[in-house]
Amino acid sequence: MRRIIIGIILGAVLAWLAVRGINWGETRALLSGLSWQFVLLALTALIAGNFIKALRWRLLFVHEKISTARLFIVINAGTGINNILPIRVLNEVLSFALLTLRDKLDAGVVIATIVVDRTMDLLATVAFLLMGILLFPVAEPIRGSIYIAGAVFLVVSIGLFILFPTVARVPLLQRVHVIRSSYDALNALGHRKGRLAVVFLASLVFWLLTGLSGWFLATGLGLQVAFPAIMVAVVATTFLTSALPSLPGAVGTFEFGVVYFLGILSSSTGKEEALAFAIVTHLVFFLPSIFIALFVFIREGEALGKARMSFGSWMGRSHPQPQNKREP
């Protein structure tokens, strides 16, 4: 609850900073002149990027049978839930629930692939933020983001590939199926370094396509912004919205991130132009996954209900509540 309250306050403050001093007439004129052909191109690039993201995740399943199309739906459903609710971890919870309850995949394997997938995504984020520093000397303010992302990547990598395999080999822990299957999945991936390299390459392609989608939208608004500037602004904003508590859909936080980073990376872009770009990009990036999440919720409500009960029982074990006596 505290995180939600902080997210509401922080999102409202960042939204105010994003729109402070804006000439709304100019912003409306930019939005009304948006070229829908470029919106379609942006959606195409975005969908292609998400398909690459699903293919990346599919490569992490060494022995299990799961289609890339299914993972595409699961990824977007999880992202859509994240975009609706302020609790970011529900993305992973929903993905885990769908793959274990609906698709009957081993829980330990799913956990291992989710962690490796997020680690590769974080590494690609660090790479593009570093590119921002190299290409744009004025991008010094994002150095802090690089330090944070790099530190998180280092800690997760040490835990994932050094500490966990060491601890998981303890005979007593090997009796726990989830730990043993997670260890086996990570061990199998560790012997396939070529596949991990392809997974990292897919992460880079995903972000490039996401940046291309943003560039199409900027072009559709008539903005003259170089692709690298859009690329770095999109990556930095996405990292910001994932790291900070925020309102549902990252409202306010997303707009602030785009306006702030684009203002640094492209000095010729006015605040009204940056805000118009932020609004359009926010809608195009967020709405498709929300629609997919609603579709999945309607189609697979039973599995989602089981997921909710499972998560609730887990929370109950973490915070025991008094048991009510059952009526005879």
C-alpha positions in Angstrom: 0.0 0.0 0.0 2.9 2.4 0.8 4.3 1.8 -2.7 1.0 2.6 -4.3 0.6 5.8 -2.3 4.2 6.9 -3.2 3.4 6.0 -6.8 0.3 8.2 -6.9 2.2 11.2 -5.3 5.3 10.8 -7.5 3.3 10.3 -10.7 1.2 13.4 -10.0 4.3 15.5 -9.3 6.1 14.2 -12.4 3.0 14.8 -14.5 2.9 18.4 -13.3 6.6 18.9 -14.1 6.0 17.4 -17.6 3.2 19.9 -18.5 4.4 22.9 -16.6 4.6 25.9 -18.9 3.2 24.0 -21.9 1.4 25.9 -24.7 -1.5 23.5 -25.1 -2.6 25.1 -28.3 0.7 24.2 -30.0 0.6 20.7 -28.5 -3.0 20.1 -29.8 -2.0 21.3 -33.2 0.9 18.8 -33.3 -1.4 16.0 -32.2 -4.1 16.8 -34.8 -1.5 16.7 -37.5 -0.3 13.2 -36.7 0.1 11.0 -39.8 -1.8 7.7 -39.3 0.4 6.0 -41.9 3.4 6.5 -39.5 1.2 5.2 -36.6 0.7 2.0 -38.5 4.4 1.7 -39.2 5.1 2.3 -35.5 2.6 -0.4 -34.5 4.2 -2.8 -37.1 7.7 -2.2 -35.6 6.4 -2.6 -32.1 4.7 -5.9 -32.8 7.8 -7.1 -34.6 9.8 -6.2 -31.6 7.5 -8.0 -29.2 7.7 -11.1 -31.5 11.5 -11.0 -31.2 11.1 -10.7 -27.5 8.9 -13.8 -27.5 11.4 -15.6 -29.6 14.1 -14.6 -27.2 12.2 -16.1 -24.3 11.5 -19.3 -26.4 15.2 -19.8 -26.8 15.6 -20.0 -23.1 13.4 -23.1 -22.9 15.9 -25.8 -23.8 13.8 -28.9 -23.5 10.2 -27.7 -23.0 7.8 -27.3 -25.8 6.1 -23.9 -26.0 5.4 -21.9 -29.1 6.7 -18.4 -29.8 3.1 -17.3 -30.6 2.0 -18.4 -27.1 4.8 -16.6 -25.4 4.0 -13.5 -27.5 0.5 -13.6 -25.9 1.8 -14.2 -22.4 4.3 -11.4 -22.6 1.7 -8.9 -23.8 -0.8 -10.0 -21.3 1.7 -9.5 -18.5 2.7 -6.1 -19.8 -0.9 -5.1 -20.2 -1.6 -6.0 -16.5 1.4 -4.0 -15.5 0.1 -1.1 -17.5 -3.3 -1.2 -15.7 -2.1 -1.8 -12.2 0.5 0.0 -10.1 2.1 -3.2 -8.8 4.9 -3.9 -11.4 5.6 -7.5 -10.2 2.2 -8.7 -11.4 3.8 -9.0 -14.9 6.0 -11.9 -13.7 3.3 -13.3 -11.5 0.8 -13.5 -14.4 3.4 -14.9 -16.9 4.4 -17.6 -14.3 0.7 -18.5 -13.6 -0.3 -18.8 -17.3 2.7 -21.0 -18.2 2.5 -23.3 -15.2 -1.3 -23.5 -14.7 -2.5 -23.2 -18.3 0.5 -24.6 -20.3 1.6 -27.1 -17.6 5.3 -26.1 -17.8 7.6 -26.9 -14.9 7.6 -24.0 -12.3 11.3 -24.1 -11.7 12.1 -23.9 -15.4 9.7 -21.0 -15.9 11.3 -19.1 -13.0 14.8 -19.7 -14.4 13.8 -18.5 -17.9 12.0 -15.4 -16.5 15.1 -14.4 -14.5 17.5 -14.9 -17.3 15.2 -13.1 -19.7 15.0 -10.1 -17.5 18.8 -10.2 -16.9 19.5 -10.1 -20.7 17.0 -7.3 -21.1 18.8 -5.3 -18.4 22.2 -5.9 -20.1 20.8 -4.6 -23.4 19.4 -1.5 -21.5 22.8 -0.8 -20.1 24.4 -1.1 -23.6 22.0 1.4 -25.1 22.4 3.8 -22.2 26.2 3.6 -22.6 25.6 4.4 -26.3 23.8 7.5 -25.3 26.8 8.7 -23.3 29.2 8.0 -26.2 27.0 9.6 -28.9 25.6 12.5 -26.8 28.1 14.2 -24.5 25.2 16.3 -23.2 23.6 13.1 -22.0 25.6 13.2 -18.8 22.4 13.2 -16.6 21.7 9.6 -17.6 25.0 8.4 -16.2 23.2 7.8 -12.9 20.7 5.5 -14.6 23.6 3.6 -16.1 25.2 3.1 -12.7 22.0 1.9 -11.2 21.2 -0.5 -14.1 24.8 -1.8 -14.2 24.8 -2.4 -10.4 21.4 -4.3 -10.6 22.7 -6.3 -13.5 25.9 -7.2 -11.7 24.1 -8.2 -8.5 21.5 -10.3 -10.4 24.2 -12.0 -12.5 26.2 -12.9 -9.4 23.2 -14.3 -7.7 21.9 -16.1 -10.8 25.1 -17.7 -12.1 27.3 -18.0 -9.0 25.4 -18.0 -5.7 22.3 -19.9 -6.7 24.1 -22.8 -8.5 26.3 -23.1 -5.4 23.5 -23.1 -2.9 21.2 -25.3 -5.1 23.8 -28.1 -5.0 23.2 -28.6 -1.3 21.6 -32.1 -1.0 18.8 -30.9 1.2 17.7 -28.2 -1.2 18.0 -30.6 -4.1 15.0 -32.4 -2.7 12.9 -29.2 -3.4 11.6 -29.7 -6.9 11.4 -26.1 -7.9 15.0 -25.4 -6.8 16.3 -28.5 -8.5 14.4 -27.9 -11.8 15.6 -24.2 -11.8 19.2 -25.3 -11.2 18.9 -27.9 -14.1 17.4 -25.2 -16.4 20.2 -22.8 -15.6 22.8 -25.5 -16.0 21.4 -26.5 -19.4 21.6 -22.8 -20.5 25.1 -22.5 -19.1 26.3 -25.2 -21.5 24.7 -23.4 -24.5 26.7 -20.1 -24.6 25.9 -19.7 -28.3 22.2 -19.7 -27.5 22.7 -17.1 -24.8 24.6 -14.9 -27.3 21.6 -15.1 -29.7 19.3 -14.3 -26.8 21.4 -11.1 -26.0 21.4 -10.2 -29.7 17.6 -10.6 -29.8 17.4 -8.2 -26.8 19.3 -5.6 -28.8 17.0 -6.1 -31.8 14.0 -5.8 -29.6 15.1 -2.4 -28.4 16.1 -1.3 -31.8 12.7 -2.1 -33.1 11.1 -0.3 -30.1 13.2 2.7 -30.9 12.3 2.5 -34.5 8.6 2.5 -33.5 9.2 5.7 -31.5 11.1 7.3 -34.5 8.1 6.6 -36.8 5.8 8.4 -34.3 8.2 11.4 -34.1 8.3 11.6 -37.9 4.5 11.3 -38.0 4.3 14.3 -35.8 6.7 16.2 -38.1 9.5 16.3 -35.5 13.1 16.4 -36.8 14.8 14.2 -34.3 17.7 11.8 -35.1 17.0 8.1 -34.6 19.8 7.6 -31.9 18.2 10.4 -29.8 14.8 8.7 -30.0 16.4 5.4 -29.2 18.2 6.5 -26.1 15.2 8.5 -24.9 12.8 5.6 -25.2 15.2 3.2 -23.4 16.0 5.7 -20.6 12.3 6.4 -20.2 11.3 2.8 -20.1 14.0 2.1 -17.5 12.7 5.1 -15.4 9.1 3.9 -15.5 10.1 0.4 -14.5 12.3 1.6 -11.6 10.0 4.2 -10.0 6.6 3.7 -8.3 4.0 5.3 -10.5 0.4 5.7 -11.3 -1.3 2.9 -13.3 0.0 2.9 -16.8 3.0 5.0 -15.6 0.9 8.1 -16.3 2.9 11.2 -15.6 6.2 9.3 -15.1 6.4 8.3 -18.8 5.6 11.8 -20.1 8.1 13.3 -17.7 10.8 10.8 -18.8 10.3 11.5 -22.5 10.1 15.3 -22.1 13.2 15.3 -19.9 15.4 12.9 -21.8 14.4 14.3 -25.3 15.1 17.8 -24.0 18.6 16.7 -23.1 19.3 14.6 -26.3 17.7 17.0 -28.8 18.0 20.6 -27.9 16.1 21.7 -31.1 13.0 19.9 -29.8 10.6 22.1 -27.9 8.8 21.1 -24.8 5.4 21.1 -26.6 6.9 18.8 -29.3 8.4 16.5 -26.7 5.1 16.3 -24.8 3.1 15.6 -28.0 5.5 12.8 -28.8 5.3 11.5 -25.2 1.5 11.3 -25.4 1.3 9.5 -28.7 4.2 7.1 -27.8 2.6 6.3 -24.5 -0.7 5.4 -26.1 0.9 3.3 -28.9 3.3 1.5 -26.6 0.7 0.8 -23.9 -2.7 0.3 -25.4 -2.1 -2.9 -27.6 -0.8 -4.9 -24.6 -3.8 -3.8 -22.5 -6.2 -5.1 -25.2 -4.3 -8.4 -25.3 -4.4 -8.6 -21.5 -8.2 -8.1 -21.5 -8.6 -10.8 -24.2 -6.5 -13.2 -22.2 -8.5 -12.4 -19.1 -11.7 -13.2 -20.9 -10.4 -16.3 -22.6 -8.3 -17.7 -19.7 -10.2 -16.4 -16.7 -10.1 -19.8 -14.9 -6.3 -20.0 -15.0 -6.1 -16.4 -13.8 -8.5 -17.2 -11.0 -6.3 -20.0 -9.9 -3.3 -17.7 -10.1 -5.0 -15.2 -7.9 -5.9 -17.9 -5.3 -2.4 -19.3 -5.4 -0.9 -15.8 -4.9 -3.4 -15.1 -2.2 -2.5 -18.3 -0.4 1.2 -17.5 -0.7 0.5 -14.1 0.8 -1.5 -15.8 3.6 1.4 -18.0 4.4 3.7 -14.9 4.5 1.3 -13.0 6.7 -0.9 -15.5 8.6 -4.4 -14.5 9.3 -6.8 -16.0 11.8 -8.8 -18.8 10.4 -12.5 -18.5 10.4 -14.5 -21.5 11.5 -16.3 -23.2 8.6 -20.1 -23.3 8.9 -21.4 -26.8 9.3 
